[in-house]
Amino acid sequence: MFSDGPFVESKEYLAGVWVWEAPDLDAALTLAAEASKICDRKIEVRPFR
């Protein structure tokens, strides 16, 4: 059995990744809200350690 990977049959897709350094969660959410308006897409914020 051959497969192209785990994401072929997924209903979601990853359009890109942005990594920002922000002092706290509120600042990160503000950056994400502004970027969401500019690129006209939903943005998910996750901590990165």
TAVENZI-V474545 format. One record per pair of residues at least 4 apart in sequence whose ideal C-beta (glycine too) atoms are under 6 Angstrom apart, sorted by the first residue. I is the first residue (numbers start at 1). J is the second residue. Records with the same first field share a line. If there is no record, write none. Layout:
BEGIN
I->J, J
END
This chain:
BEGIN
4->8
20->31
22->27, 28
23->27
28->45
32->43, 45
35->43
36->43
END
